[in-house]
Structure formats: structure tokens, C-alpha cells
Amino acid sequence: MRKIILSLSLSVLLPGIAIAGTLDAVIERGTLRCGVHPNLPGFSIEESEGRWVGFDIDLCRAVSAAVFGDADKVIYVPLSARDRFAALTDDKVDLLSRTTTWTYSRDSSLGVNFAAINFYDGQGFMVPKASGINSLQDLNGAAICFETGTTTAVRLAEYFKHNGLSFESVPVGSATKAHQNYLLKRCDAYTGDSSALAARRSTFADPTAHIILSKIISKEPLGPVVRHDDDQWLDIVKWSFNVMLAAEEMKISSVNLDQRGTDAKDPLAQGILGTSDRNLGRMLGLDKKWAYEIISQVGNYSESFERNLGQKTPLKLKRGLNALWNEGGIQYALPFK
């Protein structure tokens, strides 16, 4: 195991109590505790023998790779939408990577910080293909299933009221129950993040019997979340994600990173990969090769997206807004300067 650089964090002082920074606690424990969705194909799912895979899982693995040089030093903690923020603020997890929408109220009142937007999404609607429903106007008076503890219910009510439409609310406590109710025809439509709808549809006996309407009624910027008052840990999570984005922009992948790291004509790549005199890891309290380990073990953003969500997966998602800024999307790595 490589040598871990001692944390540069300072203790956070509360009345009469000194609490070590998250990085210190994670290193001392020897594992990263990552709060994840219990079962969302493409994003977070437990396979055989306890192996977790998915787009959000890759973010957990990237942070573990940055801290330990080992992407697999992660304890995954499945969390419901309702319980996720309390688990984070109560220190039951170190990081929340669970298709969570960045909103004003969450960012300002829950004692948490959003570190990045790793997936731009929006609220959509799934209906049976045989229903003949082709637009939201066709849903006037319909029964609609949705998961509680999310932003879905508020936006649903706002949109239908604004457009003079009515609906019957069918709230349930989990996404799994929501799609089960939908399949049991206890509602006419199922609403949620479009990517989540695609994930659920991929598990149906006949996915082609269900369509996701083209209309999107909200902005859902999804991303990893950490606790307030630990800027070093916020920076580690933020820049671990940006390493993956920057690597895609620079066309550095898990396949060619060793070659790129020896290219003296590319000092930026050498700096990120830790093969030059420049030590970017020191600024975060991490090893010089922290970014190299992320790309080597997890891959760049494109590799993660295509492996978990892309056209060759059951979800068959296009990059859309999640394409790079210079390829028609709005994903944009922060400069490593």
C-alpha cells in the first residue's frame, strides 16, 4: 500500500468539542463510508458477492482512490431519499453519492454542501405505450405515482397547477414501490428524474412496452454531497470529480495515462498525473499520484458514463447536457491552475 500523506486539515471547533476533519477520520478508519441509492440500475446497484457498481458508485471509488490509492476501500451505505441527509449530517456516512438534486433550500438549510454536478437531469414521465398517452395534456386527471422525500412532488404540483391540469397523487415511500405500483396499474403514469425512469424501465419484463414522454418539467442538477464546515473534504470530493472531467477533456483515459504521463511536451497532463515536479496532491493533503489513481482505477468521465449509462447499456442514455462543453453539452472541468 502506498504511503498516505498526513492530512493538513484543522479541527473544527464546536462549543467544548474538537472534531477531527473528515479526511483524518477516513484515514484513521481505513475506509470511506459512502451513502448510495439502494437499487438504481446504472447509478447504484449491488451485484453478486456484495460488489457495488454504477455511475454514482464510481464517484465513491474515485474519492477512495484519491485518499487511499485504492478505489475499493469503500463501505457502501444504502439510503432512502428520506434518510439520506440525516445520515450525512449525523456522521453515519462521509459522502453522499445518491442522485441528489442541488437546490437552494437543501444547500442553505440542511447543513450540507454540494461538491459538484455530475449529472444534469430533469423530471419526466413514464407511461404504458398502449395507453395512447403522448403528452402531459393527456395526463389531465390521471393518477401519478412518485417517490416521497424528493423534489418530484413539489414540481409535479407546480407544473400541473400552472398549466391548468389536475392529477391524482399516488405518493409512495420508495422508488421501488413507486414503479411497482405503476406496473400494478395503480397509477396511469410514473414521474421522477428521467434517468431514474430509464433505469427502472430497463428492469421491466418488456421495456419496449413503456415510453418516457419527451417533455421535461424541471432542472435536476445531481451531484455528491458532504457536510458543512469541512472545506478540505469538500475540495477533495470536488476535485476528484473534476479529475475525471478534465481527463476526458484532455483525452486521458485508463488505457493511455501511462503514456501521457511520460510526455514532456504535455506539462499539464504530467502535473495532473503526478509525473512532474508539480505536486497538486499536497494542496489537498493527498499523495502526489492521487489523480493518477482515480483515472487508473475508475477512468475518466466518459469511461464511467458509457460503462454505466451509455448506449451499450440497458439504459441507453445519450450524453445530452452531460456531454463536454465543446461537444454540445455543458459539462466543464474546473481549470487545474
C-alpha positions in Angstrom: 0.0 0.0 0.0 1.3 3.4 -0.9 2.2 5.9 1.8 -0.7 8.3 2.7 0.2 11.9 3.2 -0.8 13.2 6.6 -3.9 15.4 6.4 -3.5 19.1 6.5 -6.9 19.6 8.0 -7.6 21.6 11.1 -10.1 20.5 13.8 -13.5 22.1 13.6 -14.2 23.7 17.0 -17.7 23.4 18.5 -18.6 24.6 22.0 -16.4 22.4 24.2 -15.7 19.8 21.5 -12.9 19.3 19.0 -13.9 17.3 15.9 -11.2 16.0 13.6 -11.6 16.7 9.9 -13.3 14.1 7.7 -10.1 13.2 5.9 -8.4 12.4 9.2 -11.3 10.3 10.3 -11.5 8.4 7.0 -7.7 7.7 7.0 -7.8 6.5 10.6 -10.8 4.3 9.9 -9.2 2.9 6.8 -12.4 3.1 4.7 -14.7 5.6 3.1 -18.4 5.4 4.1 -20.4 6.3 1.0 -24.2 6.8 1.1 -25.8 5.5 -2.0 -29.1 4.6 -3.6 -30.1 1.1 -2.5 -31.1 -0.1 -6.0 -31.0 2.1 -9.1 -29.5 0.3 -12.1 -26.8 2.3 -13.9 -26.3 4.5 -10.9 -26.0 2.3 -7.8 -26.7 -1.4 -7.5 -25.3 -4.3 -5.5 -24.3 -7.2 -7.7 -23.3 -10.7 -6.6 -20.9 -11.1 -3.6 -21.6 -7.6 -2.4 -19.9 -5.8 -5.3 -21.5 -2.4 -5.9 -21.4 -0.8 -9.4 -22.8 2.3 -11.1 -22.2 5.9 -12.1 -22.6 7.2 -8.5 -20.6 4.3 -7.2 -17.7 5.4 -9.4 -17.7 8.8 -7.7 -17.3 7.0 -4.3 -14.5 4.9 -5.8 -12.8 8.0 -7.2 -12.6 9.6 -3.8 -11.3 6.4 -2.2 -8.7 6.2 -4.9 -7.6 9.7 -4.2 -7.4 9.2 -0.5 -6.0 5.7 -0.2 -4.6 4.9 -3.7 -7.2 2.1 -3.7 -10.7 2.6 -5.2 -12.1 -0.4 -3.3 -11.7 0.9 0.3 -15.4 1.9 0.4 -18.2 0.8 2.7 -21.5 1.4 0.8 -24.5 2.5 2.9 -27.8 2.2 1.1 -30.1 5.1 2.0 -33.6 6.1 1.2 -34.4 9.5 -0.2 -35.9 10.5 3.2 -33.0 9.3 5.3 -30.0 10.4 3.1 -29.4 13.9 4.5 -29.7 12.9 8.2 -27.3 10.0 7.6 -24.8 12.6 6.3 -25.2 15.2 9.0 -25.3 12.6 11.8 -21.9 11.3 10.6 -23.1 7.9 9.5 -21.6 8.5 6.1 -18.7 10.6 4.9 -20.1 11.3 1.4 -23.5 11.1 -0.2 -23.4 10.0 -3.8 -27.1 9.3 -4.5 -28.7 11.0 -7.4 -29.4 14.1 -5.3 -30.7 17.4 -6.7 -28.8 20.5 -5.8 -31.4 23.0 -4.6 -31.3 26.3 -2.7 -33.2 25.0 0.4 -31.0 21.9 0.7 -27.8 23.8 0.2 -28.6 26.6 2.7 -30.6 24.9 5.4 -29.6 21.2 5.9 -26.0 21.6 7.0 -24.6 20.2 3.8 -22.5 21.3 0.8 -22.9 20.1 -2.8 -19.5 19.4 -4.2 -20.2 19.2 -7.9 -22.9 18.4 -10.6 -22.0 15.0 -12.0 -25.3 14.6 -13.9 -27.7 17.1 -15.4 -31.2 15.6 -15.3 -34.8 16.7 -15.4 -38.2 15.4 -14.2 -40.0 13.3 -16.8 -43.0 10.9 -17.0 -43.2 7.3 -18.0 -46.5 5.7 -19.3 -47.5 2.4 -20.9 -47.1 2.6 -24.6 -50.5 1.0 -25.1 -52.2 3.9 -23.1 -52.1 6.2 -26.1 -50.7 9.0 -23.8 -48.4 11.2 -25.9 -48.2 14.4 -24.0 -48.7 15.9 -20.5 -52.0 17.3 -21.6 -53.1 13.7 -22.0 -52.4 13.2 -18.3 -55.1 15.7 -17.2 -57.0 13.9 -14.3 -54.6 10.9 -14.3 -53.2 9.1 -11.3 -49.5 9.7 -11.0 -47.0 7.7 -8.9 -43.9 9.3 -7.3 -41.4 8.7 -4.6 -41.7 10.8 -1.4 -38.8 12.6 0.1 -37.7 14.1 -3.2 -38.2 17.3 -5.2 -40.6 15.4 -7.5 -43.9 16.1 -5.7 -43.4 19.9 -5.4 -42.5 20.3 -9.1 -45.4 18.0 -10.2 -47.9 20.1 -8.3 -46.4 23.4 -9.5 -46.4 22.3 -13.2 -49.9 20.9 -13.3 -51.4 23.9 -11.4 -49.6 26.4 -13.7 -50.9 24.6 -16.8 -54.5 24.2 -15.6 -54.2 20.4 -15.2 -55.3 18.2 -12.4 -54.0 14.8 -11.2 -54.5 12.2 -8.5 -51.5 12.0 -6.3 -50.1 8.5 -5.6 -47.1 9.0 -3.2 -45.1 6.1 -2.0 -42.1 5.8 0.3 -39.5 4.5 -2.2 -38.7 4.4 -5.9 -39.0 0.7 -5.9 -42.6 0.8 -4.6 -43.4 3.6 -7.0 -42.5 1.6 -10.0 -44.2 -1.5 -8.6 -47.4 0.5 -8.1 -47.0 1.7 -11.7 -46.6 -1.9 -13.0 -49.6 -3.0 -11.0 -51.6 -0.2 -12.8 -52.4 1.6 -9.6 -51.5 4.8 -11.4 -51.5 5.9 -15.0 -48.0 7.4 -15.0 -44.8 7.3 -13.0 -42.8 10.5 -12.6 -39.2 11.1 -11.5 -35.8 12.0 -12.8 -35.7 11.0 -16.5 -32.5 8.9 -15.9 -34.2 7.1 -13.0 -37.2 6.3 -15.2 -34.9 4.9 -17.8 -33.1 2.9 -15.1 -36.4 1.4 -13.8 -37.7 0.7 -17.3 -34.5 -1.3 -18.1 -35.6 -3.8 -15.4 -39.1 -4.4 -16.7 -40.0 -7.7 -18.4 -40.7 -5.7 -21.6 -39.1 -2.3 -21.5 -40.4 -1.5 -25.0 -43.9 -1.6 -23.6 -43.3 1.7 -21.8 -42.3 5.1 -23.1 -40.8 8.2 -21.4 -42.5 11.3 -22.6 -40.3 13.9 -24.3 -41.5 16.7 -22.0 -39.1 17.6 -19.2 -40.6 19.9 -16.5 -37.7 20.7 -14.2 -33.9 21.1 -13.8 -32.4 18.4 -11.7 -28.7 19.0 -11.2 -27.5 15.9 -9.4 -24.3 15.6 -7.5 -22.3 14.4 -4.5 -22.9 16.0 -1.1 -20.7 16.5 2.0 -21.2 18.1 5.4 -20.8 21.8 6.1 -17.7 23.1 7.9 -15.0 20.9 6.3 -13.6 22.8 3.3 -10.7 20.3 2.8 -13.1 17.4 2.4 -15.3 19.4 0.1 -12.3 20.2 -2.0 -11.2 16.6 -2.2 -14.6 15.4 -3.4 -15.0 18.4 -5.8 -11.6 17.9 -7.4 -11.8 14.1 -7.5 -14.8 14.6 -9.8 -13.1 17.3 -11.8 -10.1 15.0 -12.4 -12.5 12.7 -14.3 -13.9 15.5 -16.3 -10.5 17.1 -17.0 -9.1 13.7 -18.1 -11.9 13.3 -20.7 -11.3 16.9 -21.9 -7.6 16.1 -22.3 -8.3 12.7 -23.8 -6.5 10.9 -20.9 -8.0 7.5 -20.1 -7.4 4.5 -18.0 -5.8 3.0 -21.1 -3.3 5.7 -22.1 -2.5 7.5 -18.9 1.0 6.0 -18.5 1.9 7.1 -22.0 0.5 10.6 -21.4 2.3 10.9 -18.1 5.7 10.5 -19.8 5.0 13.1 -22.5 7.3 16.0 -21.6 5.5 18.1 -24.2 2.3 18.0 -22.1 3.2 19.5 -18.7 -0.4 19.9 -17.7 -1.0 16.1 -18.1 2.2 15.4 -16.3 1.1 17.7 -13.4 -2.3 16.0 -13.1 -0.8 12.5 -13.3 1.9 13.3 -10.8 4.9 12.6 -13.1 6.4 16.1 -12.9 7.8 18.2 -10.1 4.4 19.8 -9.7 2.6 18.3 -6.7 -1.1 19.0 -6.9 -1.9 16.5 -4.2 -0.1 18.4 -1.5 -2.7 21.2 -1.7 -5.4 18.7 -0.6 -3.4 16.7 1.8 -3.1 13.8 -0.6 -0.4 11.8 -2.3 1.2 13.2 -5.5 -0.4 10.4 -7.6 -3.9 10.9 -6.3 -5.3 11.9 -9.7 -3.4 9.1 -11.4 -5.1 6.6 -9.1 -8.5 7.9 -9.9 -8.1 7.7 -13.7 -6.2 4.4 -13.5 -8.8 2.6 -11.3 -12.1 4.4 -12.2 -11.5 6.0 -15.6 -12.4 9.4 -16.9 -15.9 10.8 -17.0 -16.7 9.3 -20.4 -15.5 5.9 -19.4 -17.7 5.9 -16.3 -20.7 7.3 -18.2 -20.5 4.8 -21.1 -19.8 1.9 -18.8 -22.9 2.5 -16.6 -25.4 4.6 -18.5 -24.4 4.8 -22.2 -25.8 3.4 -25.5 -24.3 0.0 -24.9 -26.0 -0.5 -21.5 -29.7 -1.3 -20.8 -30.4 2.3 -20.0 -29.1 3.5 -23.5 -28.8 7.1 -22.3 -27.3 9.7 -24.6 -24.8 12.2 -23.2 -27.1 15.2 -23.9 -26.3 18.0 -21.5 -23.7 15.8 -19.9 -21.5 15.9 -23.0 -18.5 18.1 -22.7 -18.9 21.9 -23.2 -17.1 21.7 -26.5 -19.1 18.8 -27.7 -22.7 20.1 -27.3 -23.1 19.7 -23.6 -22.4 21.8 -20.5 -20.0 19.6 -18.5 -17.0 21.7 -17.9 -13.9 20.8 -15.8 -12.6 23.5 -13.5 -9.1 24.6 -14.5 -6.1 22.8 -12.9 -4.1 26.0 -12.4 
